[in-house]
Amino acid sequence: MMSFLELAAALPADGDAALLVGRVNFPGLGAVLVQVRSDGVYDLSHLAPTCRDLLELPDPAGTVRARPGQRMAAAADVLANSAFDALDPAKPWFLAPCDLQAIKAAGVTFVSSMLERVIEEQARGDAARADAVRAAVVAVIGDDLAAVRPGSPEAQRLKDVLVAQGAWSQYLEVGIGPDAEIFTKSQPMSAVGTGAEIGIHPGSTWNNPEPEIVLAVSSRGETVGATLGNDVNLRDFEGRSALLLGKAKDNNASCAIGPFIRLFDGQFGIDDVRRCDLAMEVRGPDGFVMQGASSLSKISRDPLDLVAQAIGANHQYPDGFVLFLGTMFAPTQDRHGPGQGFTHEVGDIVTVSTPRLGTLANRVNTSDKVAPWTYGTAALMRDLARRGLLA
């Protein structure tokens, strides 16, 4: 994992031009908001005590650029100490870059993921049945749903046809219907950062990573930055029942975000997000390697439409939110034998990367073996009060 925590991999390819915001745990101080540059991490506490407060400023990027802070450590050293198996608690390490924001996710936003969710539902969470179900489902609904605009009259006509054939699904409803699936992925302060272990429920035998772009949104509904995420998913749990979505998605360390939030400015904005191509790799301790990709250009719903469906007159977020945009990556590569599909093994190293946002790297473990989540909002407030940063 160490190679993925080197500056050249972790930072964007145009790192010197990127405005990057992160959070570092400094011993004796707690979580500190920082600007990340190739030559170091710089304290942003003079601008805002939390990431939430920084993103609430009228011009976060302009403010950070105009008022750089004090250098606190070498970025390379902090990255090296962020590896779960090399972390020295007496030295600083990176946390997930968001803090008080709600952690939301949009599901079924790509055709491939929509088909896989239908397959999970029909297979009732049984990986061994997935191939047969996949063939049967595609025979009925086809695989050219990308041409259907969600919520359009054409989508409604397709729904009528599929209902008549008994082939309609709750996942098709949110995939091509008028309303997007927006759910709570995890709790504020619970996401892990780059280098940390990610967790799968010990009772799951069919699960997968989900490489995604994550938008940072203010309480005003303004999208002000982007980062990378891994929406760890339990296919067997959700496949048994959609009512198990919470258990399939929200477990200890099942949400990874990072390495840093790239603020929108003249160098990088929402159009760049729309053009992002994500690369993902799983490298197992058994020598297994799986590679995948997710192209935002193939998303079914525009990222800003998803933001608008998450926040508005019917739903407010006074601390803002981060929003996973979904993935087109659908793992079908057999790992343990024909027809068994893919599932994680403890020890897998998962990387999610794109040139404009860098690399997020994590190791898989079961949620009961990953370090428990103990640093929540109350702990953060106590640390900020001790540093005199609360008004």
Stockholm file with secondary structure:
# STOCKHOLM 1.0

chainA/1-391         MMSFLELAAALPADGDAALLVGRVNFPGLGAVLVQVRSDGVYDLSHLAPTCRDLLELPDPAGTVRARPGQRMAAAADVLANSAFDALDPAKPWFLAPCDLQAIKAAGVTFVSSMLERVIEEQARGDAARADAVRAAVVAVIGDDLAAVRPGSPEAQRLKDVLVAQGAWSQYLEVGIGPDAEIFTKSQPMSAVGTGAEIGIHPGSTWNNPEPEIVLAVSSRGETVGATLGNDVNLRDFEGRSALLLGKAKDNNASCAIGPFIRLFDGQFGIDDVRRCDLAMEVRGPDGFVMQGASSLSKISRDPLDLVAQAIGANHQYPDGFVLFLGTMFAPTQDRHGPGQGFTHEVGDIVTVSTPRLGTLANRVNTSDKVAPWTYGTAALMRDLARRGLLA
#=GR chainA/1-391 SS CGGGGSHHHHSCTTTTTCCEEEEEEETTTEEEEEEEETTEEEECTTTCSSHHHHHTSSCHHHHHHHSCCCEEECHHHHHHTTSTTTCCTTSCEEECSCCSSEEEEEESCSHHHHHHHHHHHHHTTCGGGHHHHHHHHHHHHCSCGGGSCTTSHHHHHHHHHHHHTTCCCHHHHHHHSSSCEEEEEECTTCCBCTTSEEEECTTCSSEECCEEEEEEECTTSCEEEEEEEEECEEHHHHHHCGGGHHHHHCSTTCEEEEEEEEECBTTBCHHHHHTCEEEEEEECTTSCEEEEEEEGGGCSSCHHHHHHHHSBTTBCCTTCEEEECCCCCCCCCCSSSTTCCCCCCTTCEEEEEETTTEEEEEEEEETTTSCCCCCCHHHHHHHHHHTTCCC
#=GC SS_cons         CGGGGSHHHHSCTTTTTCCEEEEEEETTTEEEEEEEETTEEEECTTTCSSHHHHHTSSCHHHHHHHSCCCEEECHHHHHHTTSTTTCCTTSCEEECSCCSSEEEEEESCSHHHHHHHHHHHHHTTCGGGHHHHHHHHHHHHCSCGGGSCTTSHHHHHHHHHHHHTTCCCHHHHHHHSSSCEEEEEECTTCCBCTTSEEEECTTCSSEECCEEEEEEECTTSCEEEEEEEEECEEHHHHHHCGGGHHHHHCSTTCEEEEEEEEECBTTBCHHHHHTCEEEEEEECTTSCEEEEEEEGGGCSSCHHHHHHHHSBTTBCCTTCEEEECCCCCCCCCCSSSTTCCCCCCTTCEEEEEETTTEEEEEEEEETTTSCCCCCCHHHHHHHHHHTTCCC
//
